[in-house]
Structure formats: structure tokens, C-alpha cells
Amino acid sequence: MVGAGGLGSPAAFYLAGAGVGVIGTLQATEAIKCAVGRGQLLTDRLLTYDALSMRFRTVTVQRQADCPLCGANPTIVDVHHG
């Protein structure tokens, strides 16, 4: 919502839309690299994006050994719709 209680201005609204496009393109690129088995994936790394300064930063992250999704003994192994 542009205006009071929203993004503040039309310019901020359009900047947010452009940011969504940039991140979507990066996610699609990552998915294609995974599907074709080429390139370096962002495994164990977090990519941050500052749209105002047009800067990207990569931060190395470590998996938590007790994480139920990606830890040493995962308990979440399937997606159920319900």
C-alpha cells in the first residue's frame, strides 16, 4: 500500500517491486544450476541484497546438528498437505 501505513511513496513501492524481481531471478538461476548440475550453489551460504546501494554480500552459515530439517538426524523428511 502506497501512502500512510504503507511503503511511504510511489518510488518506494516501485523499488520494492524491482527488488522482488531481482531476488526471483536469483532464485530461478539457483534452481537451474541445481537442475543441470553446473555452477556453484549457495549451499551453506546466505546471499543478502541491499537494493539502495546495489550491493550483494555472501555470509557463510553453519547447519545446526539438531535441526529437524537438515541436521544430522532429520525428523522432517516429507511434506504433507492437510
Helices and strands as residue ranges (DSSP letters): H 10-36, E 45-50, E 55-60
